Amino acid sequence: MDVFDFALQMELEGEEYYRGMAEKVQYDELKKVLLALADDEHRHFKIIKQAKDQVFEQIEEEPFLEKVKNVFSDNKDAEIITQLRSEQIDVYRSALVKEKESVALYKKLQAESEKETAKNIFNQLMQEEERHAEQLEHIIDMLNNVNDWVESAEFNHKDIY
């Protein structure tokens, strides 16, 4: 199996993974994030397919979180936030592990590739997966900070988000 076929298979499995997770979660906002990640994996598949077929078209960038509304923006009810957090934190941690594995794999494939075109594509995919990982880490931090927040003059150490 060549590197392109391997990467194509990985992106298909990534899309299936996120869509499967989206079917299992209860909250719509979490579903939106997972479906957006799945859509990004599909976009990666198209990029790799074009590279393999040596048909280069510009595929527009779709940063996945720009489409997703922050679950905390309209919801001030602490009980609902706690419920969301309990489901989301595990899902986001699981997704973060997969994204970090993808980064490592694309880095390895880039290093092993002999063709400059393949190196460039794997570098681009690695950077996109790194962005996903950073965004997921930020979401996890926000969810963790929900429990850490104390409103008191004595504890006035507000972190900037």
Secondary structure, 3 states (H helix, E strand, C coil): CCHHHHHHHHHHHHHHHHHHHHHHCCCHHHHHHHHHHHHHHHHHHHHHHHHHHCCCCCCCCCCHHHHCCCCCCCCCCHHHHHHHHHHHHHHHHHHHHHHHHHHHHHHHHHHHCCCHHHHHHHHHHHHHHHHHHHHHHHHHHHHHHHHHCCCCHHHCCCCCC
